[in-house]
Amino acid sequence: MKRPARLAALPALILPMIFSVAACGEPPPPPTSSAGSPGVPSPPAPQVTVITVTVTGGKVTPPARRIQVDRGQTVRVTVTSDIADEFHLHGYDRTLDVRPGRPATLEFTADLPGVFEAEMHHSGARVFDLQVG
């Protein structure tokens, strides 16, 4: 092959090599899910146990009962009372000031196993027993 013919054929040989090398350097496509490593399930969202009680005339509604939750679970207690009082969860030593007619909320992680009494401190009304296991 003569030199001008070789020079004319050169782009035809070089261009495919350039494109194949450029294609090798492309980044991988983005993952289709944001759920961490493939094959590894995401941890479940923490459950929240909601406990709502009303104290009227010293009477608790719903009546005091045992409420079971799993260890590590979030517990949200909302108390409404017709008088100023203090909600107290024994064992966790958590208290909540309750004002007449105004809901008050306490949220915590149930990380201590056992059975714990919840009461209104001044009136002595038993609100519920919390069983963590």
C-alpha positions in Angstrom: 0.0 0.0 0.0 1.3 3.4 -0.9 1.9 6.0 1.8 -1.1 8.3 0.9 -3.4 5.3 1.0 -2.0 4.2 4.4 -2.6 7.7 5.8 -6.2 7.7 4.5 -6.8 4.3 6.2 -5.2 5.4 9.5 -8.3 7.3 10.8 -10.5 4.2 10.0 -8.3 2.1 12.3 -7.7 4.6 15.1 -11.2 5.9 15.6 -12.7 2.5 16.6 -9.9 2.0 19.1 -10.5 5.4 20.7 -14.2 4.7 21.0 -13.7 1.3 22.5 -11.2 2.6 25.1 -13.6 5.5 26.0 -16.5 3.0 26.4 -14.4 1.0 28.9 -14.0 4.1 31.1 -17.7 4.8 31.6 -18.8 4.7 35.2 -21.3 2.0 36.2 -25.0 2.9 36.2 -26.4 4.2 39.5 -28.0 1.6 41.8 -31.7 1.1 41.2 -32.5 1.1 45.0 -31.2 3.1 47.9 -31.6 0.2 50.4 -28.0 -0.5 51.2 -26.1 -3.6 50.0 -27.8 -6.0 47.6 -29.3 -9.0 49.3 -29.1 -7.3 52.8 -32.5 -6.1 54.0 -32.7 -2.7 55.6 -33.5 -2.8 59.4 -37.1 -2.3 60.1 -38.3 1.1 61.2 -38.6 1.2 65.0 -42.2 0.6 66.2 -43.9 3.2 68.3 -46.4 2.1 71.0 -48.8 4.9 71.6 -50.5 5.0 75.0 -53.2 7.6 75.6 -55.0 8.0 78.9 -57.3 10.5 80.5 -57.7 11.0 84.3 -61.0 12.6 85.4 -62.1 12.7 89.0 -59.3 10.3 89.9 -60.6 7.7 87.4 -58.3 6.5 84.6 -59.7 5.9 81.2 -59.0 3.3 79.8 -58.8 1.5 83.1 -55.3 0.5 84.3 -54.0 -2.5 82.5 -50.7 -4.2 81.6 -49.2 -3.0 78.3 -46.5 -5.2 76.7 -43.7 -3.8 74.5 -40.5 -5.2 73.1 -37.2 -4.1 74.4 -35.8 -1.2 72.3 -39.3 -0.1 71.2 -40.2 3.6 71.4 -43.1 4.3 73.8 -45.2 7.5 73.5 -47.5 8.3 76.5 -50.0 11.1 76.4 -51.9 12.0 79.6 -54.7 14.4 80.0 -56.1 15.2 83.5 -58.8 17.4 84.9 -56.4 18.5 87.7 -52.7 19.5 87.9 -50.7 16.4 88.7 -47.5 14.6 87.8 -47.3 11.4 85.8 -44.5 9.0 87.0 -43.1 5.9 85.4 -41.3 3.9 88.1 -38.1 2.1 87.2 -37.4 4.5 84.4 -37.8 7.5 86.7 -39.5 9.5 84.1 -42.0 12.2 85.1 -44.3 14.4 83.2 -46.0 17.6 84.5 -49.7 17.4 83.6 -51.8 20.6 83.5 -55.6 20.6 83.7 -57.2 19.9 80.3 -53.9 20.0 78.4 -52.4 16.8 77.0 -48.8 16.2 78.0 -46.6 13.7 76.2 -43.6 11.7 77.2 -41.6 9.6 74.7 -38.8 7.2 75.6 -37.1 4.0 74.5 -38.1 0.9 76.5 -34.6 -0.4 77.1 -34.9 -1.8 80.6 -36.6 -5.2 80.8 -39.2 -5.9 83.5 -42.6 -4.6 84.7 -43.0 -1.0 85.7 -45.9 0.9 87.3 -47.1 4.2 85.9 -49.1 6.4 88.2 -50.3 9.9 88.8 -48.0 11.1 91.6 -50.3 13.4 93.6 -53.6 11.6 93.3 -52.0 8.1 93.4 -54.1 6.8 90.5 -52.5 3.8 88.9 -52.4 4.5 85.1 -50.9 1.2 83.7 -48.2 -1.3 84.1 -45.6 -1.4 81.4 -44.0 -4.8 80.7 -40.8 -4.6 78.7 -39.4 -7.9 77.3 
